[in-house]
Amino acid sequence: MNPRLRKLIGLFAILAFILLYIGAVAELARHVPDHGVLQFAFFALAGICWGIPILPLISWMNREN
């Protein structure tokens, strides 16, 4: 597959994943108790964990052939 096409496909896949991830985090955030430390921990963890599923896709996008 052409590297340029692979990066285009990866771009749209990442955008779709981020939109779904934001929706899921927003829905889960409604169930987090109204306590500052718990909310901070939830959003800090959510802000870090989005990258884990993206790493294989980025690896695939940057592969030579």
Short mmCIF file of the C-alpha atoms (twelve columns), coordinates in Angstrom:
data_MODEL
# 
_entry.id   MODEL 
# 
loop_
_atom_site.group_PDB 
_atom_site.id 
_atom_site.type_symbol 
_atom_site.label_atom_id 
_atom_site.label_alt_id 
_atom_site.label_comp_id 
_atom_site.label_asym_id 
_atom_site.label_seq_id 
_atom_site.Cartn_x 
_atom_site.Cartn_y 
_atom_site.Cartn_z 
_atom_site.pdbx_PDB_model_num 
ATOM 1  C CA . MET A 1  0.000   0.000  0.000  1 
ATOM 2  C CA . ASN A 2  1.188   3.484  -0.794 1 
ATOM 3  C CA . PRO A 3  2.562   5.214  2.364  1 
ATOM 4  C CA . ARG A 4  0.612   8.344  1.523  1 
ATOM 5  C CA . LEU A 5  -2.675  6.423  1.340  1 
ATOM 6  C CA . ARG A 6  -1.830  4.583  4.563  1 
ATOM 7  C CA . LYS A 7  -1.336  7.908  6.358  1 
ATOM 8  C CA . LEU A 8  -4.610  9.260  4.985  1 
ATOM 9  C CA . ILE A 9  -6.497  6.174  6.189  1 
ATOM 10 C CA . GLY A 10 -4.744  6.421  9.564  1 
ATOM 11 C CA . LEU A 11 -5.677  10.089 9.871  1 
ATOM 12 C CA . PHE A 12 -9.375  9.372  9.450  1 
ATOM 13 C CA . ALA A 13 -9.178  6.352  11.754 1 
ATOM 14 C CA . ILE A 14 -7.529  8.440  14.482 1 
ATOM 15 C CA . LEU A 15 -10.126 11.203 14.107 1 
ATOM 16 C CA . ALA A 16 -12.973 8.684  14.328 1 
ATOM 17 C CA . PHE A 17 -11.421 7.030  17.378 1 
ATOM 18 C CA . ILE A 18 -10.893 10.370 19.148 1 
ATOM 19 C CA . LEU A 19 -14.508 11.392 18.565 1 
ATOM 20 C CA . LEU A 20 -15.793 8.088  19.936 1 
ATOM 21 C CA . TYR A 21 -13.367 8.248  22.857 1 
ATOM 22 C CA . ILE A 22 -14.457 11.778 23.776 1 
ATOM 23 C CA . GLY A 23 -18.100 10.689 23.725 1 
ATOM 24 C CA . ALA A 24 -17.378 7.686  25.937 1 
ATOM 25 C CA . VAL A 25 -15.340 9.737  28.425 1 
ATOM 26 C CA . ALA A 26 -18.023 12.421 28.569 1 
ATOM 27 C CA . GLU A 27 -20.684 9.800  29.250 1 
ATOM 28 C CA . LEU A 28 -18.584 8.113  31.951 1 
ATOM 29 C CA . ALA A 29 -17.749 11.483 33.507 1 
ATOM 30 C CA . ARG A 30 -21.410 11.939 34.397 1 
ATOM 31 C CA . HIS A 31 -21.048 9.038  36.827 1 
ATOM 32 C CA . VAL A 32 -17.922 10.324 38.583 1 
ATOM 33 C CA . PRO A 33 -18.780 11.685 42.059 1 
ATOM 34 C CA . ASP A 34 -18.668 15.450 42.513 1 
ATOM 35 C CA . HIS A 35 -15.360 15.386 44.362 1 
ATOM 36 C CA . GLY A 36 -12.406 17.368 43.038 1 
ATOM 37 C CA . VAL A 37 -9.730  14.730 43.587 1 
ATOM 38 C CA . LEU A 38 -11.793 11.953 42.002 1 
ATOM 39 C CA . GLN A 39 -12.662 14.109 39.005 1 
ATOM 40 C CA . PHE A 40 -9.026  15.107 38.590 1 
ATOM 41 C CA . ALA A 41 -7.915  11.467 38.734 1 
ATOM 42 C CA . PHE A 42 -10.586 10.398 36.251 1 
ATOM 43 C CA . PHE A 43 -9.778  13.077 33.696 1 
ATOM 44 C CA . ALA A 44 -6.009  12.669 34.137 1 
ATOM 45 C CA . LEU A 45 -6.326  8.938  33.486 1 
ATOM 46 C CA . ALA A 46 -8.690  9.499  30.556 1 
ATOM 47 C CA . GLY A 47 -6.297  12.059 29.114 1 
ATOM 48 C CA . ILE A 48 -3.404  9.605  29.198 1 
ATOM 49 C CA . CYS A 49 -5.170  6.397  28.171 1 
ATOM 50 C CA . TRP A 50 -6.351  7.565  24.754 1 
ATOM 51 C CA . GLY A 51 -2.856  7.132  23.360 1 
ATOM 52 C CA . ILE A 52 -2.503  3.446  24.159 1 
ATOM 53 C CA . PRO A 53 -4.905  2.140  21.467 1 
ATOM 54 C CA . ILE A 54 -3.559  4.676  18.950 1 
ATOM 55 C CA . LEU A 55 0.063   3.446  19.111 1 
ATOM 56 C CA . PRO A 56 -0.392  0.365  16.863 1 
ATOM 57 C CA . LEU A 57 -2.192  2.507  14.290 1 
ATOM 58 C CA . ILE A 58 0.602   5.079  14.275 1 
ATOM 59 C CA . SER A 59 3.133   2.261  13.932 1 
ATOM 60 C CA . TRP A 60 1.187   0.890  10.957 1 
ATOM 61 C CA . MET A 61 0.983   4.336  9.367  1 
ATOM 62 C CA . ASN A 62 4.744   4.893  9.574  1 
ATOM 63 C CA . ARG A 63 5.731   1.434  8.344  1 
ATOM 64 C CA . GLU A 64 7.784   1.393  5.145  1 
ATOM 65 C CA . ASN A 65 6.070   -1.602 3.461  1 
# 
